[in-house]
Amino acid sequence: MIGMLMKYTNYIPIMTFLCYYLIDKCLISLKNGGIFVIPKYILLKEKLKQEILENKYSIDSNLPTEQQLAAMYQVSRATVRQALALLEEQGIIEKHWGSGNKIISKGITSKSNTIMVLLPRDDQKENSIYAEISSVLTKNKYEVEFFETQNSYQIERKYLQLLIEDVYCGLIIQPARSALPSVNSDLLQTILKRLIPAIFIASAPTNLYSPTIVGMDYYNKGYMMARRLINAGHKSLGGIFTSDDYASITSFRGFLDAIRDADLNIIDECFLFCPSSEPIGVNYRATSTINRFLSKAYNFVSAIYLDDDSITYDGTFPVYTCDLTPGKNLGRECGLTMLDIKKNGNGKSITIPYKD
């Protein structure tokens, strides 16, 4: 026995060194007779992540420098770099050369399996789109949350910030005031940069690179409706369209082209453009305003097409609305395209035709 002890005595300094090395680099714990080693950079990463969740370090602020973190947590700068690399991989921080490490999210949350759907209105049409999206995605084990933006940049921005902070796993959005420049394109760019799957209904801001868009053939919708009225014997047409909605303005282009192609006159004064929501003190969408326009326009035209079914009218004057049948369900195609992106990393834009 003594001889055996003497045999291993020469290895004691080496074993002592190894123990000190492991203690310096890792946390060693004993459990059920086994040794479990947790690297210090993992512990530091979890510590920083917890402090971000607790708002010690807020979103859009910078973490302390590597040197400061090393001193604060009594670890080497190499350990700090490894921890920061993991936080970057998890989408919690962004590294900016020369300006530090910016906190961009709080990390994995309960929303990591939830897809956010942003639509302008909570009405029958939008609810139908959401119902189909939800049906497709929930069957594939995703959760879906719907929010109404009221076609407001401010409300849309609030929900986009929520998506970024809570790290939702996807976005399906019909942008607010889609015919106008988007003030929220910076957040949408951030979402795409972080590889969060995003689908745009009808259109996307022009400064986004290669967005996935799912929409109807709005141009041909307008063209086909004008042709239908012309074929019914109407030789002078007017219309009511939504001025800040991409789909409606695209339908307007098709409507005008059909009138031009039929070699008929375009009577500018017989087209009314309403905003999606009323500015302060103005009532473009009021029934009285619509009736006043119709009463004047019908002195010059024989048919007026109403493109936006959210604009109400009381039937005092006749209007024609779209009764074309979509070739596919818009909401369902949005859901299926989201699944494609989830599965393959990318999705193709889709334009759904109308049937006459």
Phi, psi and omega in degrees: 000314178299317179299322180294320177297318178299326183296323184263357182300323182294342183266355183300315179301321181293316180296320178299318179298315181298319179298314178296324180296314180295320179296324180290320187268337190218169167260125180254128176231148178255133180208123179053036177082359181254163178251123180245124184253122177249113181302147183297327182292331175292316178298319180293317178302314180294323178296313179296319179299317179296319181292328175293317178299326181273006177067021170296322173242119188271161177301140179076000173266169178261143170291161171302162180294165178304316181296318180294318179297319179299318180288320183296320186253006174055052175227172178281162178293331177297320177296319179299315181299319179296319180294318180294324178298321179292320177297324178292317179300326182274004177074023181267326178231160171239134178269126178242120183300123177085350182233010172094193184250111185269134178278124184244346177200173180263007176089195185294128180230189179292352182266009185291351176237020185244133178255129180270135176242122179246117179234153186294323188226154174257071180234185186299317181296311181292323178297326177294319178297312181298320182299319180290318176302310182298319181300315181293315188284321180292330175295339179255025170074017175262151171264150183228134176237130181255136175228141178264126181269347184057027183056032182252127175302317185296313180293319178301318181297320180301316182287325177295321176296321177298317179301316181292315184291321182267001175054060170297157185266004178181163182220132168238120189222136165257106191300146176293140177045057194294344177275353183250162176302140182269130176278353182255015181296335178295318179290322178295323175296320177299317180299314180293322179298326179275006176064029171281121182303131182223135176237133180254127178273124176079309183199168177224155176307141188293338183270007175272139182275120172050055178287155175269117185242131175240121183203176176271167176276079188294325179299308181292334173302309179295319181296313182294324179291321177295317179298321180298317180292320179295316179295337178278359175107000179278124183252358176219122188237149171231180182196160175236122184230166179263122191289332185247019180248122184303315183299316182290318179293325177292321174299321178301318178300315178297320180299313179295319181297323178294320177296316179297315181296336177273003179060039177254160180284142173259116183261098188306320186291350182259022174238126180249134179242117181254141173287160180292333174218152188283133168293164180298128175082004182235143182232068178294325187268359181296146180303322180296321178293315179299315180295321179297317177296313183298320181297323179282317185294326182289358170282345186238338183234164180254349179209139177235127182264129177259111185278326186259109183284358175275349176278123184270148174215156189259005177085004178300322177237147182284143171225156179250133180244166183286127174236025176287153181257124177296143179292331178217164179278124184300313181298318179297318180294325176297314180297316180294322178293322176299318178296322177299316180295317179299323184278317190251352180089351177204163179219153181267142174293148184230133170245118184267123180282161173262149174257137180282000000 
